[in-house]
Amino acid sequence: MSSVRLTTVFAVAFTLAFSTAVWGQPAQQTPPPLSAYGALPAVEHARVSPGGDRLALVTVAGDQRVLVILDPHAGQILGRIEVGLAKVRALTWIGENNLMITTTSTQSLSDLGGRRGELRLGQIYDIERRRLVSVLHNAAGVSPLLAGAVEVRRLPEGEVAFVRAFSFGSERTSLYRLDPASGRGREAVRLGDEIRGLVLDAEARPVAGSTYVQASGRWGLGFWNGRGFDEVWSTTAPLDPPYIMGLGRDGQSVLVSARRDDNRANADENGSAVFEVNAAGAWTPMPLGGRVYPLYHPVTEALFGSARSTDNGTEYRFLDPTASAAWTAVAGALDGLSPDLADWSDDMQTVLAYTSGPGDSGSYHFIDLERRTMNVVGQAYPAITGDHVGAVTPVEYDAADGLKIHGYLTLPPGVTSPQGLPLVVLAHGGPASHDTMGFDWWAQATASRGYAVLQANFRGSTGYGQAFLEAGYGEWGRKMQTDLSDGVRYLAARGVIDPARVCIVGASYGGYAALAGPTLDRGVYRCAISVAGVSDLRRMVESEAREAGRPNTETVRYWNRFMGASRLGDRAIDALSPAHLADQADAPILLIHGKDDTVVPIEQSRIMADALRRAGKPVEFIELQGEDHWLSRSDTRQRMLEETLRFLQAHNPAN
């Protein structure tokens, strides 16, 4: 886009909409307060309308969320809704005038056996009438809880939204067509609880569906015949079952991720490869999987490109020449900023791109290719200026057994030649996940206080192939753990960090890794901080089976494989459970856990705290009222960060 003259316009309306943003703030002499990092992103879920003339987003101040609809060309606010404490998970345009808001809340229902779960609800906002209605709220015999994501299709009569929900009358799930004016739903396709995945074509007709039986692990793929699904393929997959990803290139085939011996060369870390499958049962291998993700056309919903995640940013490739030309122009306009495609209009001429990295704590760029303008319409962390963003560099080192480990090192802002720094090992969750380049609020907050931060993608992480992920099976507390401390030794050998000043921090699986540091990999860390971590492996898996009402589920099988258990209740994994090894802890431990956590029950931290106290070991335990597994609330997220840095500075001071 070098030939296009770009202008940046900050209209008064943007300043009003983003009341938390600070434009042109002079460089600060001291680091921003921790609240600047611990706050929820000031802008979330930004979405461009199909016609490209409207922009919807959620602004956040404290825990209060506000939905704002803008005309970015005229600089006008078209609508504003106080969302409050509701956890917004998605915004979806239904034409130019209606916007669906998907939220979740942690609740306990008798239908869920009395246990707490994260329940999904929808509302539709009519911009012209400034009216908000609940989805399926008054539909007779239909649960208002959404059983999947909203699907929007451009039909001759206009844009229409479809959702899956449960019908009490038929005792099955169905696909409902929504009336945006009332929020009511009309059954469009009767499905059934056995349908796990569903793909619709451009006219909202079912193309294919998948079934899965938990007990046996049988997965089946069927194509719609007008009344039901004709199965064309099935397999038994107790672990890593296939799944339907979306429409194929012709809009009638579907993409399926599955394990098949005829395409192992393109298999991802789960051993699965991506195929394009048609109703005749023909399977065509596709160059997708791993860190290469499919992209779908905004109108037809058919596959038309891919995105590949790299340490240098995301690489995009498109089958559609219009999309390719549009993204080439955007990448040129944001040269050097490694933009990500956040959203675009139906004609792909109005683009919302997101950048973060060196000197950038996260920015949304609204680009109009026809008008040749570019506006920065929001910043994720506006109180953190570029000079307070620490440098992030890829690192690579050998584990003790020679396996190559990749990760990222974040340095304190302004540090260019690190030497003898205190280190925090920040372990990611999952464990089948991975850290990436870019602005990480937790790592940057820690670095702002003088610590180097290592985020290692230990074995068992995704993104590095099947063999690398499988190398983590059965390695909880073993090689997955020493991969982290091998990174400490690597940095120490190069003089980057002081090996006598190292702590370990993490959440979810990373919380387990933090607890396993002082109990299973002793002599490395001066302190450990576990957020929503697992402390008793056997008890964790047994609770999963108990909540599911059966001992043999996909989730139970998943955990047993990673933990190295031979069966449910295998006492062998007690030797890998920090709660059973509390008397061996050689460093102070801080436990932080949300009381509304429905993924890792808070009892996991309570058990650990009790065990450490009985053993006479130093421990602090903080329960976060009203917080879930994902730190979705601003006040509790900020408290977590403040308590973490307090504990670090007390037991491993940076200065």
C-alpha positions as CSV (number, residue, x, y, z in Angstrom):
1,M,0.0,0.0,0.0
2,S,3.1,2.2,-0.4
3,S,1.4,4.1,-3.3
4,V,-1.6,5.0,-1.1
5,R,-1.4,8.1,1.0
6,L,-2.6,7.2,4.5
7,T,-4.0,9.6,7.0
8,T,-4.7,9.1,10.7
9,V,-7.8,10.8,12.1
10,F,-8.7,10.9,15.7
11,A,-12.3,12.1,15.9
12,V,-13.9,13.5,19.0
13,A,-16.3,10.5,19.0
14,F,-13.4,8.1,19.4
15,T,-12.1,9.9,22.4
16,L,-15.6,9.7,24.0
17,A,-16.0,6.1,23.2
18,F,-12.6,5.1,24.5
19,S,-12.7,7.0,27.8
20,T,-9.8,4.9,29.2
21,A,-7.5,5.7,26.3
22,V,-4.7,8.3,26.7
23,W,-3.5,9.7,23.4
24,G,-0.1,11.3,23.0
25,Q,0.8,10.8,26.6
26,P,4.4,11.8,27.3
27,A,6.9,9.1,28.3
28,Q,6.8,8.3,32.0
29,Q,9.9,8.1,34.1
30,T,8.6,5.3,36.2
31,P,6.9,2.1,35.2
32,P,3.1,2.2,34.9
33,P,1.2,0.9,37.9
34,L,0.5,-2.8,37.9
35,S,-3.2,-1.9,37.4
36,A,-2.3,-0.8,33.9
37,Y,-1.2,-4.4,33.1
38,G,-3.7,-6.2,35.2
39,A,-6.7,-4.3,33.9
40,L,-8.8,-6.1,31.3
41,P,-8.0,-4.9,27.7
42,A,-9.5,-1.5,27.2
43,V,-10.9,-2.6,23.9
44,E,-12.3,-6.1,23.2
45,H,-14.1,-8.0,20.4
46,A,-13.9,-5.3,17.7
47,R,-16.0,-6.2,14.7
48,V,-16.6,-4.5,11.3
49,S,-20.1,-4.6,9.9
50,P,-20.7,-6.5,6.7
51,G,-21.0,-3.3,4.7
52,G,-17.9,-1.8,6.3
53,D,-19.6,1.4,7.5
54,R,-20.0,0.5,11.2
55,L,-17.7,-0.7,13.9
56,A,-18.7,-2.5,17.1
57,L,-16.5,-3.1,20.1
58,V,-16.5,-3.4,23.8
59,T,-14.7,-0.9,26.0
60,V,-13.7,-1.8,29.5
61,A,-13.0,0.4,32.5
62,G,-12.5,-1.6,35.6
63,D,-15.0,-4.4,35.5
64,Q,-17.6,-2.3,33.7
65,R,-18.0,-3.1,30.0
66,V,-19.7,-0.8,27.5
67,L,-20.7,-1.9,24.0
68,V,-20.1,0.9,21.5
69,I,-21.2,1.1,17.9
70,L,-19.5,3.7,15.8
71,D,-19.6,5.2,12.3
72,P,-15.8,5.4,11.9
73,H,-16.1,7.5,8.7
74,A,-18.2,10.2,10.2
75,G,-16.7,9.9,13.7
76,Q,-20.1,9.4,15.3
77,I,-21.3,7.1,18.1
78,L,-24.4,5.3,16.8
79,G,-25.2,3.3,20.0
80,R,-24.0,2.6,23.5
81,I,-25.0,-0.1,25.9
82,E,-23.9,-0.5,29.5
83,V,-23.0,-4.2,29.6
84,G,-21.7,-4.0,33.2
85,L,-20.2,-7.1,34.8
86,A,-21.3,-9.5,32.1
87,K,-18.5,-11.5,30.5
88,V,-18.7,-10.7,26.8
89,R,-17.4,-13.6,24.7
90,A,-18.3,-12.5,21.1
91,L,-20.0,-9.8,19.0
92,T,-21.6,-10.9,15.7
93,W,-23.2,-8.6,13.1
94,I,-26.6,-9.6,11.7
95,G,-26.7,-7.2,8.8
96,E,-25.9,-3.6,9.3
97,N,-28.5,-2.8,12.0
98,N,-28.5,-5.8,14.4
99,L,-25.7,-7.0,16.6
100,M,-25.7,-10.2,18.6
101,I,-23.9,-10.1,22.0
102,T,-22.8,-13.5,23.4
103,T,-22.0,-13.5,27.1
104,T,-21.3,-16.2,29.7
105,S,-21.9,-16.5,33.4
106,T,-20.9,-19.0,36.0
107,Q,-24.0,-20.6,37.4
108,S,-25.3,-23.8,39.0
109,L,-28.3,-25.5,37.4
110,S,-30.3,-28.6,38.4
111,D,-30.0,-29.8,34.8
112,L,-26.3,-29.9,35.3
113,G,-26.6,-32.1,38.3
114,G,-26.2,-29.1,40.6
115,R,-22.6,-28.5,39.6
116,R,-21.5,-25.1,38.4
117,G,-20.8,-24.4,34.7
118,E,-20.1,-21.6,32.3
119,L,-23.4,-20.9,30.7
120,R,-23.7,-19.1,27.3
121,L,-26.5,-16.6,26.6
122,G,-27.3,-14.2,23.7
123,Q,-28.9,-10.8,23.2
124,I,-29.6,-8.8,20.0
125,Y,-29.2,-5.0,19.9
126,D,-31.2,-3.1,17.3
127,I,-29.1,-0.1,16.5
128,E,-31.8,2.1,14.9
129,R,-34.4,1.4,17.6
130,R,-31.8,1.2,20.4
131,R,-33.5,-1.8,21.7
132,L,-32.0,-4.9,23.3
133,V,-33.8,-8.3,23.3
134,S,-32.8,-11.7,24.8
135,V,-32.3,-14.6,22.4
136,L,-34.7,-17.5,22.9
137,H,-35.9,-16.1,26.2
138,N,-39.6,-16.4,25.4
139,A,-39.4,-19.4,23.1
140,A,-41.8,-22.0,24.5
141,G,-40.1,-25.2,25.5
142,V,-36.7,-24.0,24.3
143,S,-33.7,-23.4,26.6
144,P,-32.2,-19.9,26.3
145,L,-28.8,-21.4,26.8
146,L,-26.8,-21.4,23.5
147,A,-25.4,-24.8,22.5
148,G,-22.8,-23.4,20.1
149,A,-21.7,-20.3,18.3
150,V,-24.1,-18.1,16.3
151,E,-24.0,-18.6,12.5
152,V,-25.0,-15.7,10.2
153,R,-25.9,-16.3,6.5
154,R,-26.8,-13.7,3.8
155,L,-30.1,-14.9,2.4
156,P,-32.3,-13.2,-0.3
157,E,-34.4,-11.7,2.5
158,G,-31.4,-10.4,4.3
159,E,-28.9,-11.5,7.0
160,V,-30.3,-14.2,9.3
161,A,-28.8,-15.7,12.4
162,F,-29.0,-19.4,13.5
163,V,-28.1,-21.0,16.8
164,R,-28.3,-24.4,18.4
165,A,-30.3,-24.9,21.5
166,F,-32.0,-27.6,23.5
167,S,-35.8,-28.2,23.2
168,F,-37.5,-29.6,26.3
169,G,-40.4,-30.9,24.3
170,S,-38.4,-33.1,21.9
171,E,-35.5,-33.5,24.4
172,R,-33.0,-32.9,21.7
173,T,-31.0,-30.0,20.3
174,S,-32.1,-28.2,17.2
175,L,-31.0,-25.4,14.9
176,Y,-33.1,-22.3,15.4
177,R,-33.6,-19.3,13.1
178,L,-33.7,-16.1,15.2
179,D,-36.0,-13.2,14.8
180,P,-33.8,-10.2,15.5
181,A,-36.8,-8.0,16.5
182,S,-38.0,-10.3,19.2
183,G,-35.1,-12.7,19.8
184,R,-37.5,-15.6,19.4
185,G,-36.4,-18.7,17.6
186,R,-38.1,-20.9,15.0
187,E,-36.8,-24.5,14.6
188,A,-35.0,-24.6,11.2
189,V,-33.5,-28.1,11.4
190,R,-34.2,-30.8,14.0
191,L,-30.8,-32.3,14.9
192,G,-30.3,-34.4,18.1
193,D,-27.9,-34.7,21.0
194,E,-25.8,-37.1,19.0
195,I,-24.8,-34.4,16.5
196,R,-21.5,-33.0,17.8
197,G,-20.4,-30.9,14.8
198,L,-22.5,-29.2,12.2
199,V,-21.6,-27.2,9.1
200,L,-24.1,-25.0,7.2
201,D,-23.7,-23.9,3.6
202,A,-24.2,-20.3,2.3
203,E,-28.0,-20.7,2.3
204,A,-28.0,-22.0,5.9
205,R,-28.7,-25.6,4.9
206,P,-26.9,-28.4,6.7
207,V,-24.0,-29.8,4.7
208,A,-22.5,-32.3,7.1
209,G,-22.6,-33.3,10.7
210,S,-20.5,-35.5,13.0
211,T,-21.4,-37.8,15.9
212,Y,-19.3,-39.0,18.8
213,V,-20.0,-41.6,21.5
214,Q,-18.0,-40.9,24.6
215,A,-17.9,-44.4,26.0
216,S,-16.8,-46.2,22.9
217,G,-15.0,-43.4,21.2
218,R,-16.8,-43.9,17.9
219,W,-16.8,-40.9,15.6
220,G,-18.9,-40.7,12.4
221,L,-19.2,-38.2,9.5
222,G,-22.4,-37.8,7.7
223,F,-23.7,-35.6,4.9
224,W,-27.3,-34.1,4.9
225,N,-29.8,-35.8,2.6
226,G,-32.7,-33.4,3.3
227,R,-34.0,-35.3,6.3
228,G,-31.0,-36.6,8.1
229,F,-27.3,-37.4,7.7
230,D,-26.0,-40.3,5.6
231,E,-22.8,-41.5,7.2
232,V,-19.9,-41.8,4.8
233,W,-17.0,-42.6,7.2
234,S,-16.5,-43.6,10.8
235,T,-13.6,-44.4,13.1
236,T,-12.9,-45.4,16.7
237,A,-11.0,-42.6,18.4
238,P,-11.0,-42.8,22.3
239,L,-8.4,-40.0,22.1
240,D,-8.0,-37.2,19.6
241,P,-11.3,-37.7,17.8
242,P,-11.7,-36.1,14.4
243,Y,-13.6,-32.9,14.1
244,I,-15.3,-30.8,11.3
245,M,-13.6,-27.5,10.8
246,G,-15.8,-25.8,8.3
247,L,-16.8,-25.6,4.6
248,G,-14.3,-26.7,1.9
249,R,-13.4,-24.7,-1.2
250,D,-16.5,-25.4,-3.2
251,G,-19.0,-24.6,-0.4
252,Q,-20.4,-28.2,-0.4
253,S,-17.4,-30.2,0.8
254,V,-16.2,-29.9,4.4
255,L,-12.8,-29.7,6.1
256,V,-12.1,-32.5,8.6
257,S,-9.2,-32.9,10.9
258,A,-8.6,-36.7,11.3
259,R,-5.9,-39.3,11.7
260,R,-5.5,-41.3,8.5
261,D,-2.5,-43.3,7.5
262,D,-2.7,-41.9,3.9
263,N,-1.6,-38.4,4.8
264,R,0.8,-38.7,7.8
265,A,3.3,-36.4,6.0
266,N,1.0,-33.4,6.7
267,A,0.0,-34.5,10.2
268,D,0.0,-32.0,13.0
269,E,1.1,-32.5,16.6
270,N,-1.9,-34.7,17.4
271,G,-1.1,-37.0,14.4
272,S,-4.1,-35.5,12.6
273,A,-4.2,-34.0,9.1
274,V,-6.7,-31.8,7.4
275,F,-8.8,-33.2,4.5
276,E,-11.4,-31.8,2.2
277,V,-14.2,-34.4,2.2
278,N,-17.2,-34.5,-0.2
279,A,-20.6,-36.3,0.0
280,A,-19.2,-39.1,-2.2
281,G,-16.7,-39.9,0.5
282,A,-13.6,-38.6,-1.4
283,W,-10.8,-37.3,0.9
284,T,-8.4,-34.7,-0.4
285,P,-5.3,-33.8,1.7
286,M,-5.0,-30.0,2.5
287,P,-1.9,-28.1,3.5
288,L,-3.4,-27.1,6.9
289,G,-2.9,-28.1,10.5
290,G,-0.4,-27.4,13.2
291,R,0.2,-23.6,13.1
292,V,-1.5,-23.2,9.8
293,Y,-5.2,-22.3,10.2
294,P,-8.0,-22.1,7.6
295,L,-9.6,-18.8,6.6
296,Y,-13.2,-18.6,5.4
297,H,-14.9,-16.2,3.0
298,P,-17.0,-13.6,4.8
299,V,-20.0,-14.2,2.6
300,T,-19.9,-17.8,1.3
301,E,-18.2,-19.2,4.4
302,A,-16.1,-21.4,2.1
303,L,-12.4,-22.0,2.6
304,F,-10.4,-19.3,0.7
305,G,-7.1,-19.0,2.5
306,S,-4.8,-19.8,5.4
307,A,-2.9,-18.1,8.2
308,R,0.4,-19.4,9.4
309,S,1.7,-18.4,12.8
310,T,5.4,-17.7,13.0
311,D,7.8,-16.0,15.4
312,N,7.9,-13.1,13.0
313,G,4.1,-12.7,12.8
314,T,1.2,-14.3,10.9
315,E,1.7,-15.1,7.3
316,Y,-1.6,-15.0,5.2
317,R,-2.3,-16.7,1.9
318,F,-5.5,-16.4,-0.1
319,L,-7.1,-18.2,-3.0
320,D,-9.2,-15.2,-3.7
321,P,-7.3,-12.4,-5.6
322,T,-9.4,-9.6,-4.0
323,A,-8.5,-10.8,-0.5
324,S,-4.9,-11.3,-1.5
325,A,-4.6,-7.7,-2.9
326,A,-6.4,-6.2,0.1
327,W,-4.2,-7.9,2.6
328,T,-1.0,-7.0,0.6
329,A,-2.1,-3.4,0.9
330,V,-2.8,-3.6,4.6
331,A,0.5,-5.3,5.3
332,G,2.3,-2.6,3.3
333,A,0.5,0.1,5.3
334,L,1.6,-1.5,8.5
335,D,5.0,-2.5,7.4
336,G,7.2,-3.6,10.3
337,L,4.3,-4.1,12.7
338,S,3.4,-7.7,11.9
339,P,-0.4,-7.1,11.7
340,D,-3.0,-9.8,12.4
341,L,-6.4,-9.8,10.6
342,A,-9.0,-9.1,13.2
343,D,-12.0,-8.6,10.8
344,W,-13.0,-7.2,7.5
345,S,-16.2,-6.3,5.5
346,D,-17.9,-8.5,3.0
347,D,-16.1,-6.9,0.1
348,M,-12.8,-7.0,2.1
349,Q,-12.1,-3.3,1.4
350,T,-12.6,-2.3,5.0
351,V,-10.1,-4.0,7.3
352,L,-9.6,-4.1,11.0
353,A,-6.0,-5.1,11.8
354,Y,-4.4,-5.7,15.2
355,T,-0.7,-5.2,16.1
356,S,1.4,-5.7,19.2
357,G,5.0,-6.1,19.9
358,P,8.0,-3.8,20.3
359,G,6.8,-0.4,21.3
360,D,3.2,-1.5,21.0
361,S,1.0,-2.8,23.8
362,G,-1.8,-3.6,21.4
363,S,-3.5,-1.4,18.8
364,Y,-6.5,-1.8,16.5
365,H,-6.2,-0.1,13.0
366,F,-9.3,0.6,10.9
367,I,-8.3,0.7,7.3
368,D,-10.5,1.8,4.4
369,L,-8.8,0.8,1.2
370,E,-11.2,2.7,-1.0
371,R,-11.0,6.0,0.9
372,R,-7.3,5.4,1.5
373,T,-7.4,6.2,5.2
374,M,-6.2,4.5,8.3
375,N,-7.3,5.2,11.9
376,V,-6.1,3.8,15.2
377,V,-9.5,3.2,16.8
378,G,-8.4,1.6,20.0
379,Q,-5.6,0.4,22.2
380,A,-5.7,-2.7,24.4
381,Y,-3.5,-1.3,27.1
382,P,-3.4,2.5,26.5
383,A,-1.7,3.3,29.8
384,I,1.4,1.3,28.8
385,T,3.3,3.4,26.3
386,G,5.8,2.0,23.9
387,D,8.9,2.8,25.9
388,H,7.5,0.6,28.7
389,V,7.1,-2.5,26.5
390,G,10.0,-4.9,27.2
391,A,11.8,-6.5,24.2
392,V,10.7,-10.1,23.5
393,T,13.1,-12.4,21.7
394,P,12.8,-16.1,20.6
395,V,15.1,-18.5,22.5
396,E,16.1,-22.1,21.6
397,Y,18.0,-24.5,23.8
398,D,18.5,-28.3,24.3
399,A,16.8,-30.2,27.0
400,A,18.8,-32.6,29.1
401,D,17.9,-35.5,26.7
402,G,18.7,-33.4,23.6
403,L,15.2,-32.4,22.6
404,K,15.1,-28.9,21.1
405,I,13.0,-26.5,23.2
406,H,11.7,-23.2,21.9
407,G,10.4,-20.2,23.9
408,Y,10.5,-16.5,24.4
409,L,12.5,-14.2,26.7
410,T,11.0,-10.9,27.8
411,L,13.5,-8.4,29.2
412,P,12.9,-5.4,31.4
413,P,12.1,-2.3,29.3
414,G,15.2,-0.5,28.2
415,V,17.5,-3.5,28.8
416,T,19.5,-4.4,25.7
417,S,22.5,-6.3,27.1
418,P,21.1,-8.5,29.8
419,Q,23.5,-9.8,32.5
420,G,22.8,-11.4,35.8
421,L,19.1,-10.6,35.8
422,P,16.6,-12.1,38.3
423,L,14.4,-14.5,36.4
424,V,10.7,-15.6,36.5
425,V,9.8,-18.8,34.6
426,L,6.2,-18.3,33.4
427,A,4.7,-21.6,32.4
428,H,1.7,-21.7,30.1
429,G,-1.5,-23.7,30.7
430,G,-2.9,-26.6,28.7
431,P,-0.5,-28.3,28.7
432,A,-1.4,-28.8,25.0
433,S,-1.0,-25.1,24.2
434,H,1.9,-22.8,23.5
435,D,3.1,-19.3,24.1
436,T,3.6,-16.9,21.2
437,M,5.4,-13.6,20.3
438,G,3.6,-10.4,21.0
439,F,2.5,-8.4,24.0
440,D,1.7,-10.6,27.0
441,W,0.3,-8.6,29.9
442,W,1.5,-10.9,32.6
443,A,5.0,-11.3,31.2
444,Q,5.3,-7.5,30.5
445,A,4.1,-6.6,34.0
446,T,6.7,-8.9,35.6
447,A,9.4,-7.5,33.3
448,S,8.4,-3.9,34.2
449,R,9.5,-4.6,37.7
450,G,13.0,-5.6,36.7
451,Y,12.7,-9.4,36.0
452,A,13.6,-11.3,32.9
453,V,10.7,-13.7,32.0
454,L,11.1,-17.0,30.3
455,Q,8.1,-18.6,28.6
456,A,9.3,-22.0,27.4
457,N,7.2,-24.2,25.1
458,F,8.1,-27.4,26.9
459,R,7.5,-30.9,25.4
460,G,3.8,-31.6,25.2
461,S,3.2,-28.1,23.8
462,T,1.4,-27.6,20.5
463,G,2.8,-26.0,17.4
464,Y,5.9,-28.1,17.0
465,G,4.7,-31.3,15.5
466,Q,3.2,-34.7,16.6
467,A,6.5,-36.1,18.0
468,F,7.0,-33.1,20.2
469,L,3.5,-33.2,21.6
470,E,3.7,-36.9,22.2
471,A,7.0,-36.5,24.0
472,G,5.0,-34.9,26.8
473,Y,2.7,-37.9,27.3
474,G,3.3,-39.2,30.9
475,E,5.8,-36.5,31.6
476,W,3.9,-34.3,34.1
477,G,6.4,-33.6,36.8
478,R,9.2,-35.3,34.9
479,K,10.7,-34.1,31.6
480,M,7.9,-31.5,31.0
481,Q,9.2,-30.0,34.3
482,T,12.9,-30.2,33.7
483,D,12.4,-28.6,30.2
484,L,11.7,-25.5,32.2
485,S,14.7,-25.7,34.6
486,D,16.9,-26.6,31.6
487,G,15.9,-23.2,30.2
488,V,17.1,-21.6,33.5
489,R,20.4,-23.4,33.2
490,Y,20.7,-22.3,29.5
491,L,20.2,-18.6,30.4
492,A,22.5,-18.9,33.4
493,A,25.3,-20.4,31.4
494,R,25.2,-17.4,29.1
495,G,25.3,-15.0,32.0
496,V,21.8,-13.6,31.1
497,I,20.3,-14.4,34.5
498,D,21.5,-15.1,38.0
499,P,20.7,-18.8,38.8
500,A,20.4,-17.9,42.5
501,R,17.5,-15.6,41.8
502,V,14.8,-17.6,40.0
503,C,11.1,-18.1,40.8
504,I,8.4,-20.0,38.9
505,V,4.9,-18.8,38.1
506,G,2.0,-20.2,36.2
507,A,-1.7,-20.8,35.8
508,S,-3.8,-23.9,35.2
509,Y,-1.3,-26.5,34.0
510,G,1.3,-23.8,34.5
511,G,0.1,-23.6,38.1
512,Y,0.8,-27.3,38.5
513,A,4.3,-26.7,37.0
514,A,4.8,-23.9,39.6
515,L,3.9,-26.3,42.4
516,A,6.1,-29.1,40.9
517,G,9.1,-26.8,40.9
518,P,9.7,-26.8,44.7
519,T,8.4,-30.3,45.2
520,L,9.6,-32.4,42.2
521,D,12.4,-30.3,40.7
522,R,14.0,-29.0,43.9
523,G,17.0,-26.7,44.1
524,V,16.1,-24.4,41.2
525,Y,13.6,-21.9,42.5
526,R,13.5,-19.4,45.4
527,C,9.7,-19.2,45.3
528,A,6.6,-20.5,43.4
529,I,3.3,-18.9,42.6
530,S,0.4,-21.2,41.4
531,V,-2.8,-19.7,39.9
532,A,-5.6,-22.2,39.6
533,G,-3.1,-25.0,39.6
534,V,-3.6,-28.8,39.9
535,S,-2.0,-30.2,43.1
536,D,-3.5,-33.7,43.4
537,L,-3.6,-35.4,39.9
538,R,-5.6,-38.5,40.9
539,R,-8.2,-36.5,42.7
540,M,-8.5,-34.1,39.7
541,V,-9.2,-36.8,37.2
542,E,-11.6,-38.6,39.5
543,S,-13.6,-35.3,39.9
544,E,-13.8,-35.0,36.1
545,A,-15.2,-38.5,35.9
546,R,-17.6,-37.9,38.8
547,E,-19.0,-34.7,37.2
548,A,-19.5,-36.5,33.8
549,G,-21.3,-39.3,35.6
550,R,-19.1,-42.0,34.0
551,P,-15.6,-43.2,34.4
552,N,-14.6,-43.4,30.8
553,T,-14.8,-40.1,29.0
554,E,-12.7,-38.4,26.4
555,T,-11.5,-35.9,29.1
556,V,-10.6,-38.6,31.6
557,R,-8.7,-40.4,28.8
558,Y,-6.9,-37.2,27.9
559,W,-5.7,-36.5,31.4
560,N,-4.6,-40.1,32.0
561,R,-2.5,-40.1,28.9
562,F,-0.7,-36.8,29.7
563,M,-0.3,-37.6,33.4
564,G,0.9,-41.2,32.7
565,A,-1.9,-43.0,34.5
566,S,-2.9,-46.5,33.4
567,R,-6.5,-46.1,34.5
568,L,-8.9,-44.0,36.5
569,G,-7.7,-44.0,40.2
570,D,-4.1,-45.1,39.4
571,R,-2.2,-44.3,42.6
572,A,1.1,-44.2,40.6
573,I,0.4,-40.5,39.8
574,D,0.4,-39.6,43.5
575,A,4.2,-39.5,43.2
576,L,3.7,-36.7,40.7
577,S,1.2,-34.7,42.9
578,P,2.6,-31.7,44.7
579,A,0.0,-32.1,47.5
580,H,1.5,-35.5,48.3
581,L,5.0,-34.1,48.4
582,A,4.3,-31.0,50.5
583,D,6.9,-32.0,53.1
584,Q,9.6,-31.8,50.4
585,A,8.9,-28.3,49.3
586,D,12.1,-26.2,49.4
587,A,10.7,-22.8,48.6
588,P,7.8,-20.5,49.8
589,I,4.6,-21.0,47.8
590,L,1.7,-18.6,47.0
591,L,-1.6,-20.1,45.9
592,I,-4.3,-18.1,44.1
593,H,-7.6,-19.5,42.9
594,G,-10.9,-18.3,41.7
595,K,-13.9,-19.5,43.7
596,D,-16.0,-19.8,40.4
597,D,-13.4,-21.9,38.6
598,T,-15.3,-24.7,36.7
599,V,-12.1,-26.1,35.1
600,V,-9.8,-26.7,38.0
601,P,-11.9,-26.8,41.2
602,I,-10.7,-24.5,44.0
603,E,-10.3,-27.6,46.2
604,Q,-7.1,-28.3,44.3
605,S,-5.5,-25.2,45.9
606,R,-7.2,-25.8,49.3
607,I,-5.7,-29.3,49.4
608,M,-2.3,-28.0,48.7
609,A,-2.5,-25.2,51.3
610,D,-3.6,-27.7,53.9
611,A,-0.8,-30.1,53.0
612,L,1.9,-27.4,53.2
613,R,0.6,-26.1,56.5
614,R,0.6,-29.6,58.0
615,A,4.2,-30.0,56.8
616,G,5.2,-26.6,58.4
617,K,6.1,-25.1,55.0
618,P,5.7,-21.4,54.2
619,V,2.5,-20.9,52.2
620,E,0.0,-18.1,51.4
621,F,-3.5,-18.8,49.9
622,I,-5.7,-16.2,48.3
623,E,-9.2,-17.1,47.2
624,L,-10.6,-14.8,44.5
625,Q,-14.4,-14.2,45.0
626,G,-16.4,-14.4,41.8
627,E,-13.5,-15.3,39.6
628,D,-13.5,-18.0,37.0
629,H,-10.6,-20.0,35.5
630,W,-9.7,-17.4,32.9
631,L,-9.3,-14.3,35.2
632,S,-12.3,-12.6,33.4
633,R,-12.8,-10.0,36.1
634,S,-10.7,-6.9,36.3
635,D,-10.5,-6.4,40.1
636,T,-9.6,-10.0,40.8
637,R,-7.2,-10.2,37.9
638,Q,-5.4,-7.1,39.2
639,R,-5.3,-8.5,42.6
640,M,-3.7,-11.7,41.3
641,L,-1.0,-9.6,39.6
642,E,-0.4,-7.4,42.6
643,E,-0.1,-10.4,45.0
644,T,2.1,-12.2,42.5
645,L,4.6,-9.2,42.3
646,R,4.4,-8.6,46.0
647,F,5.4,-12.3,46.6
648,L,8.1,-12.2,44.0
649,Q,9.6,-9.0,45.5
650,A,9.5,-10.4,49.0
651,H,11.2,-13.7,48.2
652,N,13.3,-12.8,45.1
653,P,13.8,-9.0,45.0
654,A,14.8,-7.6,41.6
655,N,17.1,-5.1,43.2
